[in-house]
Amino acid sequence: MNTGINAQPPHVLIIVQNLPVPLDRRVWLECQALIARGYRVSVICPTGPGDPRRQQIDGVDIYKYPPAREAKGALGFVWEFAYSWARTAWLSLRVRRTRPFDIIQACNPPDTYWLLALLWRPFGVTFVFDHHDLNPELFISRFGEPRGGLNGLEYRGLLWLERATFRTAHRVISTNESYKAIAVRRGRRRPDEVTVVRSGPDTRRMRPIYPDRARPAEQINLVYLGIMGPQDGVDQVLLVVDELVHRRGRANVTATLLGFGDCLEALRAQSAALGLDNHVTFTGRVDKVAIAEHLSRADIGLCPDLKTPLNDLSTMNKTMEYMAYGLPAVSFDLVETRVSGGDTLLYVPSGDITAFADAVETLIDDPPLRAELGRRARTRVATLMDWRPQAEAYVSVFDELSGLSRPAAPVPAIDDETCADTDPEGRRYVDLDDAEEFGRYLLERSARAERSAR
């Protein structure tokens, strides 16, 4: 690959199927890291509600296609994968006509884009597999252990697709050490061919604000942020709120559920059936502006992902996003969630609604504990889980493949936004360097914090 002074910068094509960009936070941070390093970046992904088919945002060219209808049953998933693959392949030709790309990065699920990468290989295109999900474990988590017949055939098919993806890739990027171990063991890749890039937040930008909207000071607001699919356990949130409100008399408890997914309508129906409509709010899809508002004025974050073969080994973005906003949280006890949260979360046995409600009540009744966990969470995520060192590891994969020389000076640790007093919407950031003020904010948050800040 020609990387001389007069050469064009390498062009990376990123393929995503399960979320639109820039809504997919990890992929968007990856795009920004590549752009900052000097790469040209294009993305192919499905449209979200109201999205245009073609966008350029912050230097990233985004090509979108209408998503397939919600898959039902094995044939439905086959159709969804085939439809998305064909639309992506066609758009890759459009990208190529604009300017040839040098590297394809495919983010799973599904594990089908190895074939597209293989078709582009004769044109000098290399393939990076960004390993987001364990599809065989996802299958077991949703449908149980395969027992032969069609069920067993589907499972073996997922293992075959996973192996084909691992074998086709020039390099593999794993979201944590558990995923890397699978790439080495099941994918038969050498450890030096697999780079761990954790999905840490950019804590320079993801940090508490004084929220604009007030709410009653006596109200306790729980919050969930994330996708609402069958494996995400959001129904457990509703069972916890039902326990707190209807069985323990916590009438001041509310819950705000941020996000969307296959189970959203079923969750709305469940909330109504439990008589929680006055206590639970579903926001649907939210942007980073709304996320900052909600996480800055909530009291307790919820991590309801049940212990399954998939969830136990997966890094939950919501956990680190709560931590970035200094928000204490309760989680079911999962291996990788403990790696992320350490001693800053309260953990309870998977599926134990009583224990989960007990932990939430502990935090409700102990504001100093909430503040202490929030402070420790912010410190941990900013020092151990921040995106900046992850971005260096991520970009190094592309530098190695493209031959692009690295700059002599490291990326600055502080930028203009870090030093700003307000966010792009004009909302005041909490001064994290003022320990006394940060502690006061953590104790009071919401309406009282906002009033006293003015």
C-alpha positions in Angstrom: 0.0 0.0 0.0 1.4 3.3 -1.0 1.8 5.6 2.0 4.3 8.2 0.7 4.0 11.9 1.3 2.0 12.5 -1.9 -0.2 9.4 -1.5 -3.9 9.6 -0.6 -4.6 8.5 3.0 -5.8 4.9 3.4 -9.5 4.4 3.1 -11.4 2.2 5.6 -14.9 0.9 4.9 -16.7 -0.1 8.1 -19.7 -2.4 7.9 -22.4 -2.5 10.6 -25.7 -4.3 10.5 -27.4 -4.3 13.9 -27.4 -0.5 14.6 -27.3 2.7 12.6 -24.3 5.0 12.9 -23.6 7.3 14.7 -26.0 5.7 17.2 -23.6 2.8 17.6 -21.3 4.5 20.1 -18.4 2.1 19.8 -18.3 2.3 16.0 -18.6 6.1 16.0 -15.7 6.4 18.4 -13.7 4.1 16.1 -14.6 6.3 13.1 -13.5 9.4 15.0 -10.2 7.8 16.0 -9.4 6.8 12.4 -10.3 10.3 11.1 -8.1 12.0 13.7 -5.3 9.7 12.6 -5.7 10.8 9.0 -7.6 7.9 7.5 -10.6 8.4 5.2 -13.6 6.5 6.6 -16.9 5.3 5.0 -19.6 3.4 6.8 -22.4 1.1 5.5 -25.2 0.5 8.0 -29.1 0.4 8.2 -31.1 3.5 8.5 -32.7 4.6 11.8 -36.0 6.4 12.1 -35.9 9.5 10.0 -32.3 8.9 8.8 -31.3 10.0 5.3 -29.8 7.4 3.0 -26.6 9.3 2.6 -24.8 11.5 5.2 -21.4 13.0 5.9 -20.9 13.6 9.6 -17.6 14.9 11.0 -15.7 13.7 7.9 -17.3 10.2 7.9 -19.2 9.2 4.7 -22.2 7.1 5.8 -24.2 5.0 3.3 -27.5 3.6 4.6 -30.1 1.1 3.5 -33.6 0.4 4.9 -33.4 -2.4 7.4 -35.0 -5.8 6.9 -38.3 -6.5 8.6 -38.0 -8.0 12.1 -36.8 -11.6 11.8 -39.1 -14.4 13.1 -37.8 -18.0 13.1 -34.9 -19.5 11.3 -36.1 -18.6 7.8 -36.7 -15.0 9.0 -33.1 -14.7 10.2 -31.8 -16.2 6.9 -33.8 -13.7 5.0 -32.6 -10.8 7.2 -28.9 -11.8 6.8 -29.2 -12.3 3.0 -31.1 -9.1 2.5 -28.6 -7.0 4.5 -25.7 -8.7 2.9 -26.9 -8.0 -0.6 -27.7 -4.3 0.3 -24.3 -3.9 1.8 -22.5 -5.5 -1.1 -24.3 -3.1 -3.5 -23.4 -0.1 -1.4 -19.8 -1.3 -1.2 -19.7 -0.9 -5.0 -21.0 2.7 -4.7 -18.3 3.4 -2.1 -15.7 1.9 -4.4 -16.8 4.1 -7.3 -16.3 7.2 -5.1 -12.8 6.0 -4.0 -11.3 2.6 -3.7 -11.1 1.4 -0.1 -8.0 -0.4 1.3 -9.4 -2.1 4.4 -12.8 -3.5 5.3 -13.8 -3.7 9.0 -16.9 -5.8 9.6 -18.7 -5.6 13.0 -20.8 -8.6 14.0 -23.5 -9.7 14.4 -24.0 -11.4 12.0 -20.9 -13.4 11.0 -21.5 -13.2 7.3 -19.4 -10.4 5.9 -16.3 -12.5 5.6 -17.6 -13.5 2.2 -17.8 -9.9 1.0 -14.3 -9.3 2.3 -13.1 -12.4 0.4 -14.7 -11.1 -2.8 -12.8 -7.8 -2.4 -9.5 -9.5 -1.5 -8.2 -9.8 -5.2 -8.4 -6.0 -5.3 -5.9 -5.6 -2.5 -8.5 -5.1 0.3 -7.6 -6.4 3.7 -10.1 -7.5 6.3 -10.4 -6.6 10.0 -13.0 -8.4 12.1 -14.4 -6.2 15.0 -15.8 -8.9 17.3 -18.8 -7.4 19.1 -20.9 -10.4 19.9 -20.7 -14.2 20.4 -23.3 -15.5 18.1 -23.2 -19.1 19.2 -23.6 -18.0 22.8 -26.3 -15.7 21.8 -28.2 -18.6 20.2 -27.9 -20.7 23.4 -28.9 -17.7 25.5 -32.1 -17.2 23.5 -33.1 -20.7 22.5 -31.3 -23.1 25.0 -28.8 -25.8 24.4 -29.0 -27.3 20.9 -30.6 -30.8 21.0 -30.1 -32.0 17.4 -32.5 -31.6 14.5 -33.0 -28.2 13.1 -32.0 -26.6 16.3 -28.6 -28.3 16.2 -28.1 -27.5 12.6 -28.7 -23.8 13.2 -26.2 -23.8 16.0 -23.5 -25.6 14.0 -24.2 -23.2 11.1 -23.4 -20.3 13.5 -20.2 -22.0 14.6 -19.2 -22.5 10.9 -19.9 -18.8 10.1 -17.8 -17.7 13.1 -14.9 -19.9 12.1 -15.1 -18.6 8.5 -15.0 -15.0 9.8 -12.0 -15.7 12.1 -10.1 -17.5 9.4 -10.7 -14.9 6.7 -9.7 -11.9 8.8 -6.2 -10.5 8.6 -6.6 -9.2 12.1 -9.2 -9.5 14.9 -10.3 -6.8 17.3 -12.0 -8.2 20.5 -14.0 -6.2 23.0 -12.5 -7.8 26.1 -10.1 -10.6 27.2 -13.0 -13.2 27.3 -13.7 -12.6 23.6 -10.0 -12.7 22.8 -9.8 -16.1 24.5 -12.5 -17.4 22.2 -10.8 -16.0 19.1 -7.7 -17.8 20.1 -9.3 -21.1 21.2 -12.3 -21.4 18.9 -11.1 -19.2 16.0 -7.6 -20.7 16.2 -5.9 -17.3 15.9 -2.5 -16.5 17.4 -2.7 -14.2 20.4 -0.6 -11.6 18.5 -3.3 -11.5 15.7 -6.0 -10.4 18.2 -6.1 -6.9 19.8 -8.3 -6.1 22.7 -10.1 -2.8 22.3 -12.6 -2.3 25.1 -15.7 -0.2 24.6 -14.8 2.5 27.0 -16.5 5.9 27.0 -14.6 9.1 26.0 -14.8 10.5 29.5 -13.6 13.9 28.2 -17.0 14.3 26.6 -19.2 11.9 28.6 -19.3 13.6 32.0 -22.0 14.9 34.3 -23.8 18.2 33.6 -26.3 20.2 35.7 -29.5 19.1 34.1 -32.0 21.6 32.6 -35.1 19.8 33.6 -36.2 19.7 37.2 -38.1 17.0 39.0 -39.4 16.7 42.6 -36.5 16.4 45.1 -38.3 13.5 46.9 -38.6 11.4 43.8 -36.2 8.6 43.2 -35.5 8.0 39.5 -34.0 4.7 38.3 -32.6 4.6 34.7 -31.9 1.9 32.1 -29.9 2.7 29.0 -29.5 0.2 26.1 -31.0 -2.0 23.5 -34.2 -3.8 24.4 -33.8 -7.3 23.0 -34.8 -10.7 24.3 -31.3 -11.2 25.9 -31.1 -7.8 27.6 -33.4 -8.6 30.6 -35.3 -5.3 30.5 -38.4 -7.1 31.8 -36.4 -7.6 35.0 -36.5 -3.8 35.5 -40.2 -3.8 35.4 -40.4 -6.6 37.9 -38.1 -4.7 40.2 -40.1 -1.5 39.9 -43.3 -3.6 40.6 -41.7 -5.0 43.7 -40.6 -1.6 45.0 -43.8 0.3 44.2 -46.6 -2.3 44.8 -45.1 -4.6 47.4 -42.8 -2.3 49.4 -44.8 0.9 49.1 -42.1 3.0 47.4 -44.6 5.2 45.6 -41.9 7.9 44.9 -39.9 5.5 42.7 -39.9 6.1 38.9 -37.9 4.4 36.1 -36.9 5.9 32.8 -36.0 3.3 30.1 -33.8 4.8 27.4 -33.6 2.9 24.1 -35.4 0.7 21.6 -35.3 -2.8 20.3 -37.4 -5.9 19.4 -39.0 -6.1 22.8 -40.0 -2.4 23.2 -43.7 -2.9 22.5 -43.9 -6.1 24.6 -42.3 -4.2 27.5 -44.8 -1.4 27.2 -47.6 -3.9 27.4 -46.0 -5.6 30.4 -45.6 -2.2 32.1 -49.3 -1.5 31.6 -50.3 -5.0 32.8 -48.3 -4.4 36.0 -50.0 -1.1 36.6 -46.7 0.9 36.2 -47.7 3.4 33.6 -47.4 6.2 36.2 -44.0 5.1 37.3 -42.2 4.0 34.1 -41.3 6.1 31.1 -40.1 4.7 27.8 -38.3 7.3 25.8 -37.5 5.2 22.6 -34.4 6.1 20.7 -32.3 8.8 22.4 -29.3 10.9 21.3 -26.2 11.9 23.3 -27.9 15.1 24.4 -30.8 13.3 26.0 -28.5 10.6 27.5 -26.5 13.3 29.3 -29.6 14.9 30.6 -31.2 11.7 31.9 -28.0 10.1 33.4 -27.0 13.4 35.1 -30.3 13.7 37.0 -31.1 10.0 37.7 -30.3 8.5 41.1 -29.5 4.8 40.3 -28.6 2.9 37.1 -29.9 -0.5 36.4 -28.0 -3.4 34.8 -30.6 -6.2 34.4 -28.7 -8.5 32.0 -29.3 -12.0 33.2 -26.3 -14.4 33.5 -26.3 -16.3 30.2 -23.4 -17.7 28.1 -23.4 -14.5 26.1 -24.0 -11.9 28.8 -21.5 -13.4 31.2 -18.6 -12.8 28.8 -19.8 -9.5 27.2 -18.9 -6.0 28.2 -22.0 -3.9 28.9 -21.7 -0.4 27.5 -24.4 0.8 29.9 -22.3 0.0 32.9 -19.4 2.2 31.9 -21.8 5.0 30.7 -23.4 5.0 34.2 -19.9 5.2 35.7 -18.9 8.1 33.4 -21.8 10.1 34.9 -20.9 9.2 38.4 -24.2 7.2 38.7 -24.3 4.3 41.2 -25.7 1.1 39.8 -27.1 -2.3 40.6 -26.2 -5.3 38.4 -26.8 -9.0 38.2 -23.4 -10.6 38.9 -21.6 -11.2 35.6 -17.9 -12.0 34.9 -17.2 -9.1 32.6 -19.4 -6.6 34.4 -17.2 -7.1 37.4 -14.2 -6.4 35.3 -15.7 -3.1 34.2 -17.3 -2.1 37.5 -15.0 -3.5 40.1 -16.1 -2.4 43.6 -18.2 0.6 42.3 -21.4 -1.4 41.7 -23.7 -3.5 43.9 -24.0 -7.1 42.6 -26.8 -9.5 43.2 -27.5 -13.1 42.0 -28.8 -13.4 38.5 -32.6 -13.3 38.3 -33.1 -12.6 42.0 -35.7 -9.8 41.9 -35.9 -9.6 45.7 -32.2 -9.2 46.1 -32.1 -6.6 43.3 -34.9 -4.6 44.9 -33.0 -4.9 48.3 -29.9 -3.4 46.7 -31.9 -0.6 45.1 -33.5 0.1 48.5 -30.1 0.2 50.1 -29.0 2.9 47.7 -32.3 4.8 48.1 -32.0 4.9 51.9 -28.3 5.8 51.9 -27.5 8.9 49.9 -23.8 9.0 51.1 -23.3 5.5 49.8 -24.8 6.6 46.4 -22.4 9.5 46.4 -19.4 7.4 47.3 -20.1 4.7 44.7 -20.7 7.4 42.1 -17.3 9.1 42.9 -15.5 5.8 42.8 -17.2 4.8 39.5 -16.2 8.1 37.8 -12.6 7.7 39.0 -12.4 4.1 37.8 -13.9 4.7 34.4 -11.8 7.8 33.7 -8.5 6.1 34.8 -8.9 2.5 33.7 -11.7 2.3 31.1 -11.3 5.6 29.1 -11.5 5.4 25.3 -8.3 7.3 24.6 -5.9 4.3 25.3 -8.3 2.0 23.6 -8.3 4.3 20.5 -4.5 4.0 20.4 -4.7 0.2 20.4 -7.5 0.3 17.8 -5.7 2.6 15.4 -2.5 0.6 15.7 -4.2 -2.3 14.0 -4.8 -0.2 10.9 -1.4 1.4 11.0 0.2 -2.0 10.9 -2.0 -3.2 8.0 -1.7 0.0 6.0 1.9 0.8 6.7 0.9 4.3 7.7 3.7 5.9 9.8 2.7 6.9 13.3 3.2 10.6 14.4 6.2 11.3 16.7 4.0 13.0 19.3 1.2 11.3 21.1 -2.4 12.5 20.9 -2.9 15.2 23.5 -4.6 14.1 26.7 -6.5 17.4 27.0 -8.5 19.2 24.4 -10.6 22.3 24.2 -13.8 20.4 25.2 -12.2 19.0 28.3 -11.5 22.6 29.5 -14.9 23.9 28.6 -17.3 25.0 31.3 -20.4 24.0 29.2 -21.3 21.3 26.8 -22.2 22.1 23.1 -25.9 22.7 24.2 -24.8 25.3 26.8 -25.4 23.1 29.8 -22.9 23.5 32.7 -20.5 20.7 33.3 -20.0 19.6 36.9 -16.5 20.6 38.0 -14.9 17.2 38.5 -11.7 18.8 39.8 -13.5 20.5 42.6 -13.9 17.5 45.0 -16.3 19.4 47.3 -18.6 20.5 44.5 -18.5 17.1 42.8 -19.4 15.5 46.2 -22.3 18.0 46.7 -23.6 17.2 43.2 -23.4 13.5 43.8 -25.3 13.8 47.1 -28.1 16.0 45.6 -28.2 15.6 41.8 -31.4 16.3 39.9 -33.6 19.4 40.9 -31.7 20.4 44.0 -28.3 20.2 42.4 -29.6 22.3 39.4 -31.1 25.0 41.6 -28.1 25.4 43.9 -25.8 25.6 40.8 -27.5 28.7 39.6 
